[in-house]
Amino acid sequence: MDVKHYIQAARLRTLPLSLSGIIVGSFLAVEQHQFNWAICVLALLTTTGFQILSNFANDYGDGVKGTDNEDRVGPERALQSGAITPKQMLRAIVITIIITLSIAIGLIYVSFGKDNFLLSLLFFVLGIASIVAAIKYTMGTNAYGYSGLGDVFVFLFFGLLSVLGSYFLYAKQLDWQLLMPASVLGCLSAAVLNLNNMRDHDSDKKSNKNTLVVKMGLAKARIYHYVLIFLAVTLSVIYVALNYEKPIQWLFIIAFIPIGLHLKRVVNTRDSKLLDPELKVVALSTFLFSVLFGLGQIL
């Protein structure tokens, strides 16, 4: 067994995007004087586990279905290349589930203790739901990533659950206005997935992977992409305007500069296969947004 193949299959470059929601939720908790370092570290580790699990499951699901083939534009996958066998990947998935669920249970205990059984049960169920969502994206006969529902799940888990869930672990309460920064993260994460699916449109269509892009077509997918970015900018501006106290709260606007340049490139790039480098641009810009937005709240 070569560990480097599992590290490659874990796709660590996807972690900044998945951690962005936890970062926003944590900064909001700091702003409300509810922050706890133990909760923060455990939440980041749990989310890392979920993301690696999702990447392993995605590699396995697309690999055994034949979706990852010579037509695929992005980086070669582990099963696709033969570096890891399906049996080995399944074993890695099981191990990742056990480790991640153990960390999640520790996170729930640190946050709620022994006395808050109902909240502990709720977050345990959410943890199980996250595991199921990570696995069922491409694995199994009814994989939702093959029926155009991937965008919905990304918005829910990378946006709403990530930001609102992490904030609740600290504060034990929610404010309706937090739906706005949570939705910003959801929209930007969905934009990354949309770019991925635009890039893979031709190969996905051949493999009967009916992503939202395949269903709506590339022209409408571009419009959908612009709408996602527009909503992210608008909701972040509205949130800060409603909670405005000091100029530094607008610091997050810096993160939208590379996204603006990205949109220009999307407009000018007619061949969707050439959009592969843009995934990194939007993912890292989302991470930058989470840090700058958070710093703007607490400085």
PELINJO-V608571 format. One line per field, one symbol per residue. ss: DSSP state (H for helix, E for strand, - for the rest). A space follows every 10 residues. Layout:
ss = ???
//
This chain:
ss = --HHHHHHHH -HHHHHHHHH HHHHHHHHHH H-----HHHH HHHHHHHHHH HHHHHHHHHH HHHHH----- -------HHH H----HHHHH HHHHHHHHHH HHHHHHHHHH HH----HHHH HHHHHHHHHH HHHHHH---- ---HHH---H HHHHHHHHHH HHHHHHHHHH H------HHH HHHHHHHHHH HHHHHHHHH- HHHHHH---- -HHHHH-HHH HHHHHHHHHH HHHHHHHHHH HH----HHHH HHHHHHHHHH HHHHHHHH-- -HHHHHHHHH HHHHHHHHHH HHHHHHHH-
//
